[in-house]
Amino acid sequence: MNDGAAHSRWGMLFRVRILAVALALFSFLLPGCAGAPPHGLPAARAEANRLNEMGVEAARRGDTAAAIRDFDGAYRGYAAIEHYPGMMTALLNIARVGTGSGNFPAARKALAEAGSMTGFVPSLAAELFFEHARLLLREGKAAEALPWGERAVNSADETAKGRMTNLLADIAHRVGDRERAGTLAVNGLALSGNAGDRRETANALRLLAELALERGETTLAESRFNEALSVDKELATGSRIAADLQGLARTAEKAGAQEKAADFWGRAANVSLGGGDRAGAAASLERVAQIREQAGDTAAAMKVRSLIADMMRDSAVK
């Protein structure tokens, strides 16, 4: 593969990777349905709430199997007392964890069941639409996701509208409507700021950076990625920090600043490795090796690739 083709392949890989990270972090988990009556919560409902909260905690730890198991237990507990808000909450949480972890069958099943309950819990309809859009997007069906994303935005309250607008912006971007994606991302940025949602503020900034980079506006892209990085560091979310650094690396490459790009790729690799993402770290380091090769420093490229091999070998042993 020639240098131009390699550059194109890696550029596309990391563009998709950054958007995938952003999309994964649109997700959030719904807490248990509290609302205790004056004389205390009935034991059956309290137990279902407890299982739902256990699922939330398991998901935060990254134990998706345990999370889905706990949410399923919560659903059955709520179903036993016909508590529809709880039932739908548990199902939406199963869908969110399933979509995020790649367990699409579990997500589809949960959404199908939840869809029959929106008449009982209209306040969660927007979340149902959002999850349908998110699942379809993760499955690579952006065109099918689009109407679900639009329904989510149109149904959302002010606290959720920024998050759902950002998702719709991402969908518009994936279907090739960059103008609409940009307009939606600007709206999502404003809505997220008004709601004080820093996570979604960073997501909007990252998408705006991607759009600027695609237009060749490297100065604006760098500024937007740096803004997103500042927010993500404030929130201490490693995967998004790595995504921001990868974006800055690609921006530097497009601007012809190869040494600067190599530095960003190296920083991204360190963040990924620190977060346990060896594959992400290896991919970033491979780009460093390619930059060294393009500069004629084959010895440095070999050292980087040796480091990658050692890192992945250690991972396989563990």
C-alpha positions as CSV (number, residue, x, y, z in Angstrom):
1,M,0.0,0.0,0.0
2,N,1.4,3.4,-0.9
3,D,1.7,6.3,1.6
4,G,-1.4,8.1,0.1
5,A,-3.5,5.0,0.4
6,A,-2.3,4.3,4.0
7,H,-3.0,7.9,5.0
8,S,-6.5,7.6,3.6
9,R,-7.2,4.3,5.2
10,W,-6.0,5.4,8.7
11,G,-7.7,8.7,8.3
12,M,-11.1,7.0,7.7
13,L,-10.4,4.5,10.5
14,F,-9.9,7.2,13.1
15,R,-12.8,9.4,11.8
16,V,-15.2,6.5,12.3
17,R,-13.6,5.6,15.6
18,I,-14.0,9.1,17.0
19,L,-17.7,9.2,15.9
20,A,-18.2,5.8,17.4
21,V,-16.8,7.0,20.7
22,A,-19.0,10.1,20.6
23,L,-22.1,8.0,19.8
24,A,-21.4,5.5,22.6
25,L,-21.2,8.4,25.1
26,F,-24.5,9.8,24.1
27,S,-25.8,6.9,26.1
28,F,-26.9,7.2,29.7
29,L,-28.7,4.9,32.1
30,L,-32.0,5.6,33.8
31,P,-32.1,5.3,37.6
32,G,-34.7,3.3,39.4
33,C,-38.2,4.6,39.7
34,A,-38.3,6.0,43.2
35,G,-41.3,8.3,44.2
36,A,-41.8,6.6,47.6
37,P,-45.3,7.1,49.1
38,P,-45.5,8.7,52.5
39,H,-45.5,5.4,54.4
40,G,-42.5,3.9,52.5
41,L,-42.0,2.0,49.3
42,P,-43.6,-1.4,48.9
43,A,-41.0,-4.2,49.2
44,A,-41.5,-5.6,45.7
45,R,-41.0,-2.2,44.1
46,A,-38.0,-1.4,46.3
47,E,-36.4,-4.7,45.3
48,A,-37.0,-3.9,41.6
49,N,-35.4,-0.5,42.1
50,R,-32.4,-2.1,43.8
51,L,-31.9,-4.5,40.9
52,N,-32.1,-1.6,38.4
53,E,-29.5,0.4,40.4
54,M,-27.3,-2.7,40.6
55,G,-27.5,-2.8,36.8
56,V,-26.5,0.8,36.5
57,E,-23.5,0.2,38.7
58,A,-22.5,-3.0,36.8
59,A,-22.7,-1.1,33.5
60,R,-20.4,1.6,34.9
61,R,-17.9,-1.0,35.8
62,G,-18.1,-2.4,32.3
63,D,-19.7,-5.7,33.3
64,T,-22.4,-5.6,30.6
65,A,-23.5,-9.2,31.2
66,A,-24.2,-8.5,34.9
67,A,-25.9,-5.2,33.9
68,I,-28.3,-6.9,31.5
69,R,-29.0,-9.7,34.0
70,D,-29.8,-7.1,36.8
71,F,-32.0,-5.0,34.5
72,D,-33.8,-8.1,33.4
73,G,-34.4,-8.9,37.0
74,A,-35.7,-5.4,37.6
75,Y,-38.0,-5.7,34.7
76,R,-39.5,-8.9,36.0
77,G,-39.9,-7.4,39.4
78,Y,-41.7,-4.4,38.0
79,A,-43.8,-6.6,35.7
80,A,-45.0,-8.6,38.7
81,I,-46.7,-5.5,40.1
82,E,-47.6,-4.0,36.7
83,H,-45.5,-0.9,37.3
84,Y,-45.1,0.4,33.7
85,P,-42.6,3.3,34.4
86,G,-40.3,0.8,36.0
87,M,-40.8,-1.8,33.3
88,M,-40.0,0.6,30.6
89,T,-37.0,2.0,32.4
90,A,-35.5,-1.4,32.8
91,L,-36.1,-2.3,29.2
92,L,-34.5,1.0,28.0
93,N,-31.5,0.3,30.1
94,I,-31.2,-3.2,28.6
95,A,-31.3,-1.6,25.2
96,R,-28.7,1.0,26.0
97,V,-26.3,-1.5,27.4
98,G,-27.0,-4.0,24.6
99,T,-26.4,-1.4,21.9
100,G,-23.3,0.0,23.6
101,S,-21.7,-3.5,24.0
102,G,-22.7,-4.8,20.6
103,N,-25.4,-7.2,22.0
104,F,-27.9,-6.0,19.3
105,P,-30.3,-8.9,19.7
106,A,-30.8,-8.0,23.4
107,A,-31.3,-4.4,22.5
108,R,-33.8,-5.1,19.7
109,K,-35.9,-7.4,22.0
110,A,-36.0,-4.9,24.8
111,L,-37.0,-2.1,22.4
112,A,-39.8,-4.2,20.9
113,E,-41.2,-4.9,24.4
114,A,-40.8,-1.3,25.5
115,G,-42.6,-0.1,22.3
116,S,-45.9,-1.6,23.5
117,M,-45.8,0.5,26.7
118,T,-45.4,4.1,25.5
119,G,-49.2,4.6,25.9
120,F,-48.7,3.9,29.6
121,V,-45.5,6.0,30.0
122,P,-45.6,8.8,27.3
123,S,-42.9,10.6,29.2
124,L,-40.4,8.0,28.1
125,A,-41.4,7.9,24.4
126,A,-38.5,10.2,23.4
127,E,-36.0,7.9,25.1
128,L,-37.5,4.9,23.2
129,F,-37.2,6.8,19.8
130,F,-33.6,7.8,20.8
131,E,-32.7,4.2,21.5
132,H,-34.1,2.9,18.2
133,A,-32.1,5.6,16.4
134,R,-28.9,4.7,18.3
135,L,-29.3,1.0,17.7
136,L,-29.8,1.4,14.0
137,L,-26.9,3.8,13.7
138,R,-24.6,1.3,15.5
139,E,-25.8,-1.4,13.0
140,G,-24.7,0.9,10.1
141,K,-28.3,1.7,9.1
142,A,-28.1,5.5,9.2
143,A,-30.9,6.1,6.8
144,E,-33.3,4.0,8.9
145,A,-32.1,5.7,12.0
146,L,-32.9,9.2,10.7
147,P,-36.7,9.2,11.2
148,W,-36.3,7.7,14.7
149,G,-33.8,10.5,15.6
150,E,-36.2,13.1,14.3
151,R,-39.0,11.7,16.5
152,A,-36.7,11.7,19.5
153,V,-35.8,15.4,19.0
154,N,-39.5,16.4,18.4
155,S,-40.6,14.5,21.6
156,A,-37.7,15.5,23.9
157,D,-38.0,17.8,26.9
158,E,-35.4,20.6,27.4
159,T,-33.1,18.5,29.5
160,A,-32.8,15.8,26.8
161,K,-33.1,17.9,23.6
162,G,-29.4,18.7,23.4
163,R,-28.4,15.0,23.6
164,M,-31.0,14.0,21.1
165,T,-30.1,16.8,18.7
166,N,-26.5,15.7,18.8
167,L,-27.5,12.2,17.9
168,L,-29.6,13.5,15.0
169,A,-26.6,15.6,13.9
170,D,-24.4,12.5,13.9
171,I,-27.0,10.6,11.9
172,A,-27.3,13.5,9.3
173,H,-23.5,13.4,9.0
174,R,-23.5,9.7,8.4
175,V,-26.1,9.9,5.6
176,G,-23.9,12.6,4.0
177,D,-26.0,15.7,4.8
178,R,-23.2,17.8,6.1
179,E,-25.0,21.1,6.0
180,R,-27.9,19.8,8.2
181,A,-25.4,18.0,10.4
182,G,-23.6,21.3,11.0
183,T,-26.8,23.2,11.8
184,L,-28.0,20.5,14.2
185,A,-24.6,20.3,15.9
186,V,-24.6,24.1,16.5
187,N,-28.1,23.8,17.9
188,G,-27.0,20.8,20.0
189,L,-24.1,22.8,21.4
190,A,-26.5,25.7,22.4
191,L,-29.1,23.4,23.9
192,S,-26.4,21.4,25.8
193,G,-24.9,24.6,27.2
194,N,-28.3,25.9,28.3
195,A,-29.0,22.6,30.1
196,G,-25.5,22.6,31.7
197,D,-24.7,19.2,30.0
198,R,-21.0,19.2,29.7
199,R,-20.8,15.7,28.2
200,E,-23.1,16.7,25.4
201,T,-21.3,20.0,24.9
202,A,-18.1,18.1,24.2
203,N,-20.0,15.7,21.8
204,A,-21.3,18.7,19.8
205,L,-17.9,20.3,19.7
206,R,-16.3,17.1,18.5
207,L,-18.8,16.7,15.6
208,L,-18.3,20.4,14.7
209,A,-14.5,19.7,14.6
210,E,-15.0,16.7,12.3
211,L,-17.2,18.8,9.9
212,A,-14.6,21.6,9.9
213,L,-11.8,19.1,9.2
214,E,-13.8,17.6,6.3
215,R,-14.1,21.1,4.8
216,G,-10.3,21.6,5.1
217,E,-10.7,24.3,7.8
218,T,-7.9,23.0,10.0
219,T,-7.6,26.0,12.2
220,L,-11.3,25.8,13.2
221,A,-11.1,22.0,13.5
222,E,-8.1,22.4,15.9
223,S,-9.9,24.9,18.0
224,R,-13.0,22.8,18.3
225,F,-11.1,19.6,19.1
226,N,-9.2,21.6,21.8
227,E,-12.4,22.9,23.2
228,A,-13.8,19.3,23.4
229,L,-10.6,18.1,24.9
230,S,-10.8,20.7,27.7
231,V,-14.3,19.6,28.6
232,D,-13.4,15.9,28.4
233,K,-10.4,16.4,30.7
234,E,-12.7,18.3,33.1
235,L,-15.0,15.3,33.1
236,A,-12.1,12.8,33.2
237,T,-13.4,10.5,30.5
238,G,-10.5,8.7,29.0
239,S,-12.0,7.3,25.8
240,R,-13.2,10.7,24.7
241,I,-9.9,12.4,25.6
242,A,-8.2,9.8,23.3
243,A,-10.8,10.6,20.6
244,D,-10.1,14.3,20.9
245,L,-6.3,13.7,20.6
246,Q,-6.8,11.5,17.6
247,G,-8.8,14.3,16.0
248,L,-6.0,16.8,16.7
249,A,-3.5,14.3,15.2
250,R,-5.5,14.0,12.0
251,T,-6.0,17.8,11.9
252,A,-2.2,18.3,12.2
253,E,-1.6,15.8,9.4
254,K,-4.0,17.6,7.1
255,A,-2.2,20.8,7.9
256,G,1.1,19.2,7.0
257,A,2.5,19.3,10.6
258,Q,3.7,15.7,10.8
259,E,5.8,16.0,13.9
260,K,2.9,17.6,15.7
261,A,0.6,14.9,14.5
262,A,3.0,12.1,15.7
263,D,3.0,13.8,19.2
264,F,-0.8,13.8,19.3
265,W,-1.0,10.2,18.1
266,G,1.5,9.2,20.9
267,R,-0.5,11.1,23.5
268,A,-3.7,9.4,22.3
269,A,-1.9,6.0,22.5
270,N,-0.9,6.7,26.1
271,V,-4.5,7.6,27.1
272,S,-5.9,4.6,25.4
273,L,-3.4,2.3,27.0
274,G,-4.0,3.8,30.4
275,G,-7.7,3.1,30.0
276,G,-7.1,-0.5,29.0
277,D,-7.8,0.0,25.3
278,R,-4.7,-1.8,23.9
279,A,-6.2,-2.1,20.4
280,G,-6.8,1.7,20.3
281,A,-3.3,2.3,21.6
282,A,-1.8,0.0,19.0
283,A,-3.8,1.8,16.2
284,S,-2.5,5.2,17.3
285,L,1.1,3.9,17.5
286,E,0.8,2.4,14.1
287,R,0.0,5.8,12.7
288,V,3.2,7.1,14.5
289,A,5.2,4.4,12.8
290,Q,3.7,5.3,9.4
291,I,4.6,9.0,9.9
292,R,8.2,7.9,10.8
293,E,8.4,5.8,7.6
294,Q,7.1,8.6,5.5
295,A,9.9,10.8,6.9
296,G,12.5,8.2,6.0
297,D,13.2,7.1,9.6
298,T,12.7,3.4,9.2
299,A,14.6,2.6,12.4
300,A,12.2,4.7,14.5
301,A,9.3,3.1,12.7
302,M,10.6,-0.4,13.5
303,K,11.0,0.5,17.2
304,V,7.4,1.7,17.4
305,R,6.1,-1.5,15.7
306,S,8.2,-3.5,18.1
307,L,6.6,-1.7,21.0
308,I,3.2,-2.5,19.4
309,A,4.0,-6.2,19.1
310,D,5.2,-6.4,22.7
311,M,2.1,-4.6,23.9
312,M,-0.3,-6.9,22.0
313,R,1.7,-10.0,23.0
314,D,1.4,-9.0,26.7
315,S,-2.3,-8.5,26.2
316,A,-2.7,-12.0,24.7
317,V,-0.8,-13.6,27.6
318,K,-3.0,-11.9,30.1
